[in-house]
Amino acid sequence: MKGTDLLHVFDYDEWATTTLLDAVAQLRTDEIHKDLGTSFQSLHGTLVHLYGAQLVWLSRWKGSSTGLTKPQEIPTLADLRTRWHELYQEIRDYLRSLTHEQLQSNFTYQDLTGKEWSHPLFQQIEHLAFHSMYHRGQVVTLLRQLGQTPPHTDLIVYYRMQIARAAESA
């Protein structure tokens, strides 16, 4: 396994996130920021948490550290979309640089409480992808609570789109 073997995971991750951002963009600003009584209060808060977690993990892997981004640090959906697009490019660049040995090696880091952990790097990367899926599921629920019909972001839907695009370009 090399880092490039994980690129498709984050291609899917970006597609699914962008698809949900497009759905959220159809809402009014007050709906996006409405406190719905969830862990991160609102759609906006949940999306910023997702972005912030990706930023935290990438920062760790690159040798620096950052705290979770706060919703007020990214006040608009347009700002979030721009930052996220740039972050996905950084994640892809990082993944491309990884060798099999690096992915299999333990990577030690401190969590947000300061506790030290050590796991193979590939497990941390997989965790990040699954963490994103979990919270995108929450976004789908929040969209439903706001009376919206959320888009389908299942992995198989993404694969079907890839097959259709390949057929069209053939």
Order of alpha helices (4+ residues) and beta strands (2+ residues): alpha-alpha-alpha-alpha-alpha-beta-beta-alpha-alpha
